[in-house]
Amino acid sequence: MAAPDGGPDPASKYFTDCPQWQLVFCKTCEHAVWPDKIASHLQNKALGYQIKPGVAQAVQAAIQQWPDLIYRATDLAAVPDPPMPAIFGLKIHTNGFRCQIKPGECHFVCLKHETIKSHLSKVHPGSRGRKGTRSLATRDLPAPELYKGIRASQRFFTSKTRSEYFEIEVEVAEPNGRATILSSGAQQVKERLDRRMELVAETERRELGDGEADEVNPWLTRTGWVTYLRDQDRQKLLASVREPDEARDPILATIWKAMDVMFEHCQESVVRRAGVFVRLEAVWTECHQTKYQPLPAYMEASRVWAHGRPWKQVVAFILRTQGEQDWRVPKYRLTSKQKSALAELREAAGKQVEKDSEASSDRGSAASNSSDSGTGGRYPTRLRGLQQAWLRFCLRLLSQKIHRSEYSSPLVCALAVLSKRVAGGLL
């Protein structure tokens, strides 16, 4: 299903349509959902959804644009009496029961033996005598076939109108025209349990828990990383600090490269301009601290880039978490000065992207411009506009005063995100 503008429909991530029955099926619970109940369905935590209200309303609006959907149970066609092929997208239930009294009138199907017995006693009380038992006069006669076992059944809704089960054939008709033979009941139960275990393992892998007592040391307890990032999506957090793709996000990729030039400039500044007394002051990390070894004046290029990578990731995290997102972003707040510096950084990066695109067609221009956007070239005596904008933004991050919570600072928030490893746990 495509959006009206020709792009991918965001609703297709959660739902699929069934033109035959003019319904919408949820891909998670494998049941039908009325088009005007989509938003409330996506906010049902019992189903595992954690969709924001704005996103849920947008998905509902997109689904209501799908053609030929019905909104009332009275408009839903009746299920034919002979067992039909399974409806693709609905959950398949195995090993059920079907009422055999008045086959042309009663089509009751259920999953449990107690349910079919209750149905016989309430709906067909004379079939087995009073209170569902055979009378004394008919005890010696052959027992009639009151119900039979069936191999598979489905239903459209989980409750209220049109939530009744109906029998289906053994084969499942899929959209590609192929048919899948249903396995035995034991095999399906095993497959269902395997899927549930995979879902639980995936949830545990993606969501950050409270942490274990043996993995959280006193320093991590003081930082509050574990509490702050509880129930966050680990994969989303790691993606927010990953190195950008130049084709997908040229502005962020340009800022990422410009930082390398900035780190080289800082290294050269320490070597060429900073004396021993300046480096003694720079090595201090706490007040009232006495250091006798100055900051090293030289560092290998690989170590410069390795130590500068966290700054790249901090800026990438802040840029990627601006505006409305489809996942729960850790809360932080930019000050007005930080917002202004960030806007200047975006603007400078945009100008650099335009300059690089123009220079790509002219090798001479590209060569003269390489020292501004790349990592090679001679040591620059002055910082360019992009590096200056990046430096101002980082200084705004460092100069923010903490009032109520440390995690109101975007820098502290980004550092907490950097503490997570890919496989889980804390660095």
QUIQUIQUI-V690002 format. One record per residue. N is the residue number from 1. RES is the residue in three letters. OMEGA is omega in whole degrees, 0 to 359 (* if undefined). BURIAL is 1 if it has 9 or more other C-alpha atoms within 8 Angstrom, else 0. Layout:
BEGIN
n=N res=RES omega=OMEGA burial=BURIAL
n=N res=RES omega=OMEGA burial=BURIAL
END
This chain:
BEGIN
n=1 res=MET omega=182 burial=0
n=2 res=ALA omega=177 burial=0
n=3 res=ALA omega=179 burial=1
n=4 res=PRO omega=180 burial=0
n=5 res=ASP omega=177 burial=0
n=6 res=GLY omega=180 burial=0
n=7 res=GLY omega=179 burial=0
n=8 res=PRO omega=181 burial=0
n=9 res=ASP omega=180 burial=1
n=10 res=PRO omega=181 burial=0
n=11 res=ALA omega=181 burial=1
n=12 res=SER omega=177 burial=1
n=13 res=LYS omega=185 burial=0
n=14 res=TYR omega=187 burial=0
n=15 res=PHE omega=173 burial=1
n=16 res=THR omega=183 burial=1
n=17 res=ASP omega=178 burial=0
n=18 res=CYS omega=182 burial=1
n=19 res=PRO omega=182 burial=0
n=20 res=GLN omega=182 burial=0
n=21 res=TRP omega=177 burial=0
n=22 res=GLN omega=182 burial=1
n=23 res=LEU omega=177 burial=1
n=24 res=VAL omega=182 burial=1
n=25 res=PHE omega=176 burial=1
n=26 res=CYS omega=181 burial=1
n=27 res=LYS omega=181 burial=1
n=28 res=THR omega=182 burial=0
n=29 res=CYS omega=177 burial=0
n=30 res=GLU omega=175 burial=1
n=31 res=HIS omega=181 burial=1
n=32 res=ALA omega=177 burial=1
n=33 res=VAL omega=178 burial=1
n=34 res=TRP omega=184 burial=1
n=35 res=PRO omega=180 burial=1
n=36 res=ASP omega=178 burial=0
n=37 res=LYS omega=185 burial=1
n=38 res=ILE omega=184 burial=1
n=39 res=ALA omega=179 burial=1
n=40 res=SER omega=178 burial=0
n=41 res=HIS omega=181 burial=0
n=42 res=LEU omega=179 burial=1
n=43 res=GLN omega=178 burial=1
n=44 res=ASN omega=183 burial=1
n=45 res=LYS omega=179 burial=0
n=46 res=ALA omega=179 burial=0
n=47 res=LEU omega=180 burial=0
n=48 res=GLY omega=180 burial=0
n=49 res=TYR omega=172 burial=1
n=50 res=GLN omega=184 burial=0
n=51 res=ILE omega=178 burial=1
n=52 res=LYS omega=182 burial=0
n=53 res=PRO omega=180 burial=0
n=54 res=GLY omega=179 burial=0
n=55 res=VAL omega=180 burial=1
n=56 res=ALA omega=178 burial=1
n=57 res=GLN omega=178 burial=1
n=58 res=ALA omega=178 burial=0
n=59 res=VAL omega=179 burial=1
n=60 res=GLN omega=178 burial=1
n=61 res=ALA omega=179 burial=0
n=62 res=ALA omega=180 burial=1
n=63 res=ILE omega=180 burial=1
n=64 res=GLN omega=174 burial=1
n=65 res=GLN omega=178 burial=0
n=66 res=TRP omega=185 burial=0
n=67 res=PRO omega=168 burial=0
n=68 res=ASP omega=175 burial=0
n=69 res=LEU omega=177 burial=1
n=70 res=ILE omega=185 burial=1
n=71 res=TYR omega=183 burial=0
n=72 res=ARG omega=180 burial=0
n=73 res=ALA omega=181 burial=0
n=74 res=THR omega=179 burial=0
n=75 res=ASP omega=181 burial=0
n=76 res=LEU omega=182 burial=1
n=77 res=ALA omega=180 burial=0
n=78 res=ALA omega=178 burial=0
n=79 res=VAL omega=181 burial=0
n=80 res=PRO omega=183 burial=0
n=81 res=ASP omega=178 burial=0
n=82 res=PRO omega=178 burial=0
n=83 res=PRO omega=182 burial=1
n=84 res=MET omega=176 burial=0
n=85 res=PRO omega=181 burial=1
n=86 res=ALA omega=179 burial=1
n=87 res=ILE omega=182 burial=0
n=88 res=PHE omega=181 burial=0
n=89 res=GLY omega=178 burial=1
n=90 res=LEU omega=180 burial=1
n=91 res=LYS omega=180 burial=1
n=92 res=ILE omega=177 burial=0
n=93 res=HIS omega=183 burial=1
n=94 res=THR omega=173 burial=1
n=95 res=ASN omega=177 burial=1
n=96 res=GLY omega=181 burial=1
n=97 res=PHE omega=179 burial=1
n=98 res=ARG omega=180 burial=1
n=99 res=CYS omega=181 burial=1
n=100 res=GLN omega=177 burial=1
n=101 res=ILE omega=184 burial=1
n=102 res=LYS omega=185 burial=0
n=103 res=PRO omega=181 burial=0
n=104 res=GLY omega=183 burial=0
n=105 res=GLU omega=184 burial=0
n=106 res=CYS omega=180 burial=1
n=107 res=HIS omega=186 burial=1
n=108 res=PHE omega=177 burial=1
n=109 res=VAL omega=179 burial=1
n=110 res=CYS omega=184 burial=1
n=111 res=LEU omega=186 burial=1
n=112 res=LYS omega=179 burial=0
n=113 res=HIS omega=179 burial=0
n=114 res=GLU omega=181 burial=0
n=115 res=THR omega=180 burial=1
n=116 res=ILE omega=177 burial=1
n=117 res=LYS omega=177 burial=1
n=118 res=SER omega=177 burial=0
n=119 res=HIS omega=181 burial=1
n=120 res=LEU omega=182 burial=1
n=121 res=SER omega=183 burial=1
n=122 res=LYS omega=185 burial=0
n=123 res=VAL omega=180 burial=0
n=124 res=HIS omega=187 burial=1
n=125 res=PRO omega=182 burial=1
n=126 res=GLY omega=185 burial=0
n=127 res=SER omega=182 burial=1
n=128 res=ARG omega=183 burial=1
n=129 res=GLY omega=181 burial=1
n=130 res=ARG omega=180 burial=1
n=131 res=LYS omega=172 burial=0
n=132 res=GLY omega=180 burial=1
n=133 res=THR omega=179 burial=0
n=134 res=ARG omega=182 burial=1
n=135 res=SER omega=182 burial=1
n=136 res=LEU omega=183 burial=0
n=137 res=ALA omega=184 burial=0
n=138 res=THR omega=186 burial=0
n=139 res=ARG omega=184 burial=0
n=140 res=ASP omega=179 burial=0
n=141 res=LEU omega=178 burial=0
n=142 res=PRO omega=181 burial=0
n=143 res=ALA omega=178 burial=0
n=144 res=PRO omega=178 burial=0
n=145 res=GLU omega=184 burial=0
n=146 res=LEU omega=178 burial=0
n=147 res=TYR omega=181 burial=1
n=148 res=LYS omega=176 burial=1
n=149 res=GLY omega=178 burial=0
n=150 res=ILE omega=185 burial=1
n=151 res=ARG omega=185 burial=0
n=152 res=ALA omega=178 burial=1
n=153 res=SER omega=177 burial=1
n=154 res=GLN omega=171 burial=1
n=155 res=ARG omega=184 burial=1
n=156 res=PHE omega=186 burial=1
n=157 res=PHE omega=182 burial=1
n=158 res=THR omega=181 burial=0
n=159 res=SER omega=177 burial=0
n=160 res=LYS omega=187 burial=0
n=161 res=THR omega=179 burial=0
n=162 res=ARG omega=175 burial=1
n=163 res=SER omega=181 burial=1
n=164 res=GLU omega=177 burial=1
n=165 res=TYR omega=173 burial=1
n=166 res=PHE omega=184 burial=1
n=167 res=GLU omega=178 burial=1
n=168 res=ILE omega=177 burial=1
n=169 res=GLU omega=184 burial=1
n=170 res=VAL omega=183 burial=1
n=171 res=GLU omega=180 burial=1
n=172 res=VAL omega=179 burial=1
n=173 res=ALA omega=180 burial=1
n=174 res=GLU omega=183 burial=1
n=175 res=PRO omega=182 burial=0
n=176 res=ASN omega=176 burial=0
n=177 res=GLY omega=180 burial=0
n=178 res=ARG omega=180 burial=0
n=179 res=ALA omega=179 burial=0
n=180 res=THR omega=179 burial=0
n=181 res=ILE omega=179 burial=0
n=182 res=LEU omega=177 burial=0
n=183 res=SER omega=180 burial=0
n=184 res=SER omega=182 burial=0
n=185 res=GLY omega=180 burial=0
n=186 res=ALA omega=180 burial=0
n=187 res=GLN omega=179 burial=0
n=188 res=GLN omega=177 burial=1
n=189 res=VAL omega=178 burial=0
n=190 res=LYS omega=180 burial=0
n=191 res=GLU omega=180 burial=0
n=192 res=ARG omega=178 burial=0
n=193 res=LEU omega=178 burial=0
n=194 res=ASP omega=178 burial=0
n=195 res=ARG omega=179 burial=0
n=196 res=ARG omega=179 burial=0
n=197 res=MET omega=176 burial=0
n=198 res=GLU omega=178 burial=0
n=199 res=LEU omega=179 burial=0
n=200 res=VAL omega=179 burial=0
n=201 res=ALA omega=179 burial=0
n=202 res=GLU omega=179 burial=0
n=203 res=THR omega=179 burial=0
n=204 res=GLU omega=181 burial=1
n=205 res=ARG omega=185 burial=1
n=206 res=ARG omega=185 burial=1
n=207 res=GLU omega=180 burial=1
n=208 res=LEU omega=183 burial=1
n=209 res=GLY omega=183 burial=0
n=210 res=ASP omega=183 burial=0
n=211 res=GLY omega=179 burial=1
n=212 res=GLU omega=183 burial=0
n=213 res=ALA omega=183 burial=0
n=214 res=ASP omega=181 burial=0
n=215 res=GLU omega=182 burial=0
n=216 res=VAL omega=179 burial=1
n=217 res=ASN omega=182 burial=0
n=218 res=PRO omega=180 burial=0
n=219 res=TRP omega=178 burial=0
n=220 res=LEU omega=175 burial=1
n=221 res=THR omega=179 burial=1
n=222 res=ARG omega=181 burial=0
n=223 res=THR omega=180 burial=0
n=224 res=GLY omega=181 burial=0
n=225 res=TRP omega=185 burial=1
n=226 res=VAL omega=180 burial=1
n=227 res=THR omega=184 burial=0
n=228 res=TYR omega=184 burial=0
n=229 res=LEU omega=180 burial=1
n=230 res=ARG omega=177 burial=1
n=231 res=ASP omega=175 burial=0
n=232 res=GLN omega=179 burial=1
n=233 res=ASP omega=185 burial=1
n=234 res=ARG omega=182 burial=1
n=235 res=GLN omega=177 burial=0
n=236 res=LYS omega=179 burial=0
n=237 res=LEU omega=180 burial=1
n=238 res=LEU omega=178 burial=1
n=239 res=ALA omega=182 burial=0
n=240 res=SER omega=180 burial=1
n=241 res=VAL omega=181 burial=1
n=242 res=ARG omega=178 burial=0
n=243 res=GLU omega=187 burial=0
n=244 res=PRO omega=174 burial=1
n=245 res=ASP omega=184 burial=0
n=246 res=GLU omega=181 burial=1
n=247 res=ALA omega=183 burial=0
n=248 res=ARG omega=183 burial=0
n=249 res=ASP omega=184 burial=1
n=250 res=PRO omega=181 burial=1
n=251 res=ILE omega=180 burial=1
n=252 res=LEU omega=178 burial=1
n=253 res=ALA omega=178 burial=1
n=254 res=THR omega=177 burial=1
n=255 res=ILE omega=180 burial=1
n=256 res=TRP omega=180 burial=1
n=257 res=LYS omega=181 burial=1
n=258 res=ALA omega=179 burial=1
n=259 res=MET omega=177 burial=1
n=260 res=ASP omega=177 burial=1
n=261 res=VAL omega=179 burial=1
n=262 res=MET omega=180 burial=1
n=263 res=PHE omega=177 burial=1
n=264 res=GLU omega=178 burial=1
n=265 res=HIS omega=179 burial=1
n=266 res=CYS omega=179 burial=0
n=267 res=GLN omega=180 burial=1
n=268 res=GLU omega=178 burial=1
n=269 res=SER omega=179 burial=1
n=270 res=VAL omega=183 burial=1
n=271 res=VAL omega=190 burial=1
n=272 res=ARG omega=190 burial=0
n=273 res=ARG omega=186 burial=0
n=274 res=ALA omega=176 burial=1
n=275 res=GLY omega=185 burial=0
n=276 res=VAL omega=181 burial=0
n=277 res=PHE omega=176 burial=0
n=278 res=VAL omega=181 burial=0
n=279 res=ARG omega=173 burial=1
n=280 res=LEU omega=177 burial=1
n=281 res=GLU omega=184 burial=0
n=282 res=ALA omega=184 burial=0
n=283 res=VAL omega=179 burial=1
n=284 res=TRP omega=176 burial=1
n=285 res=THR omega=180 burial=0
n=286 res=GLU omega=176 burial=0
n=287 res=CYS omega=179 burial=0
n=288 res=HIS omega=180 burial=0
n=289 res=GLN omega=179 burial=0
n=290 res=THR omega=179 burial=0
n=291 res=LYS omega=181 burial=0
n=292 res=TYR omega=179 burial=0
n=293 res=GLN omega=182 burial=0
n=294 res=PRO omega=176 burial=1
n=295 res=LEU omega=180 burial=0
n=296 res=PRO omega=185 burial=0
n=297 res=ALA omega=184 burial=0
n=298 res=TYR omega=177 burial=0
n=299 res=MET omega=179 burial=0
n=300 res=GLU omega=183 burial=0
n=301 res=ALA omega=181 burial=0
n=302 res=SER omega=179 burial=0
n=303 res=ARG omega=177 burial=0
n=304 res=VAL omega=181 burial=1
n=305 res=TRP omega=180 burial=1
n=306 res=ALA omega=179 burial=0
n=307 res=HIS omega=180 burial=0
n=308 res=GLY omega=182 burial=1
n=309 res=ARG omega=178 burial=0
n=310 res=PRO omega=177 burial=0
n=311 res=TRP omega=176 burial=0
n=312 res=LYS omega=182 burial=1
n=313 res=GLN omega=177 burial=1
n=314 res=VAL omega=180 burial=1
n=315 res=VAL omega=179 burial=0
n=316 res=ALA omega=179 burial=1
n=317 res=PHE omega=182 burial=1
n=318 res=ILE omega=180 burial=1
n=319 res=LEU omega=184 burial=0
n=320 res=ARG omega=183 burial=0
n=321 res=THR omega=176 burial=1
n=322 res=GLN omega=178 burial=0
n=323 res=GLY omega=182 burial=0
n=324 res=GLU omega=180 burial=0
n=325 res=GLN omega=179 burial=0
n=326 res=ASP omega=177 burial=0
n=327 res=TRP omega=185 burial=0
n=328 res=ARG omega=183 burial=0
n=329 res=VAL omega=174 burial=0
n=330 res=PRO omega=186 burial=0
n=331 res=LYS omega=171 burial=0
n=332 res=TYR omega=184 burial=1
n=333 res=ARG omega=176 burial=0
n=334 res=LEU omega=174 burial=1
n=335 res=THR omega=181 burial=0
n=336 res=SER omega=178 burial=0
n=337 res=LYS omega=178 burial=0
n=338 res=GLN omega=177 burial=1
n=339 res=LYS omega=179 burial=1
n=340 res=SER omega=179 burial=0
n=341 res=ALA omega=178 burial=1
n=342 res=LEU omega=177 burial=1
n=343 res=ALA omega=177 burial=0
n=344 res=GLU omega=178 burial=1
n=345 res=LEU omega=177 burial=1
n=346 res=ARG omega=181 burial=1
n=347 res=GLU omega=179 burial=0
n=348 res=ALA omega=178 burial=1
n=349 res=ALA omega=177 burial=1
n=350 res=GLY omega=177 burial=1
n=351 res=LYS omega=180 burial=0
n=352 res=GLN omega=177 burial=1
n=353 res=VAL omega=178 burial=1
n=354 res=GLU omega=180 burial=0
n=355 res=LYS omega=179 burial=0
n=356 res=ASP omega=179 burial=1
n=357 res=SER omega=177 burial=0
n=358 res=GLU omega=182 burial=0
n=359 res=ALA omega=181 burial=1
n=360 res=SER omega=178 burial=1
n=361 res=SER omega=181 burial=0
n=362 res=ASP omega=184 burial=0
n=363 res=ARG omega=179 burial=0
n=364 res=GLY omega=178 burial=0
n=365 res=SER omega=180 burial=1
n=366 res=ALA omega=180 burial=1
n=367 res=ALA omega=180 burial=0
n=368 res=SER omega=184 burial=0
n=369 res=ASN omega=187 burial=1
n=370 res=SER omega=182 burial=1
n=371 res=SER omega=182 burial=1
n=372 res=ASP omega=185 burial=0
n=373 res=SER omega=182 burial=1
n=374 res=GLY omega=182 burial=1
n=375 res=THR omega=181 burial=1
n=376 res=GLY omega=176 burial=0
n=377 res=GLY omega=182 burial=0
n=378 res=ARG omega=180 burial=0
n=379 res=TYR omega=182 burial=0
n=380 res=PRO omega=179 burial=0
n=381 res=THR omega=179 burial=0
n=382 res=ARG omega=176 burial=0
n=383 res=LEU omega=176 burial=1
n=384 res=ARG omega=184 burial=0
n=385 res=GLY omega=181 burial=0
n=386 res=LEU omega=179 burial=1
n=387 res=GLN omega=177 burial=1
n=388 res=GLN omega=179 burial=1
n=389 res=ALA omega=178 burial=1
n=390 res=TRP omega=180 burial=1
n=391 res=LEU omega=178 burial=0
n=392 res=ARG omega=180 burial=1
n=393 res=PHE omega=179 burial=1
n=394 res=CYS omega=177 burial=0
n=395 res=LEU omega=176 burial=0
n=396 res=ARG omega=178 burial=1
n=397 res=LEU omega=183 burial=1
n=398 res=LEU omega=185 burial=0
n=399 res=SER omega=181 burial=0
n=400 res=GLN omega=178 burial=0
n=401 res=LYS omega=180 burial=0
n=402 res=ILE omega=181 burial=0
n=403 res=HIS omega=185 burial=0
n=404 res=ARG omega=183 burial=0
n=405 res=SER omega=178 burial=0
n=406 res=GLU omega=186 burial=0
n=407 res=TYR omega=166 burial=1
n=408 res=SER omega=178 burial=1
n=409 res=SER omega=177 burial=1
n=410 res=PRO omega=179 burial=1
n=411 res=LEU omega=179 burial=1
n=412 res=VAL omega=178 burial=1
n=413 res=CYS omega=180 burial=1
n=414 res=ALA omega=178 burial=1
n=415 res=LEU omega=176 burial=1
n=416 res=ALA omega=178 burial=1
n=417 res=VAL omega=180 burial=1
n=418 res=LEU omega=181 burial=1
n=419 res=SER omega=185 burial=1
n=420 res=LYS omega=175 burial=1
n=421 res=ARG omega=181 burial=1
n=422 res=VAL omega=184 burial=0
n=423 res=ALA omega=179 burial=0
n=424 res=GLY omega=181 burial=1
n=425 res=GLY omega=184 burial=0
n=426 res=LEU omega=176 burial=0
n=427 res=LEU omega=* burial=0
END
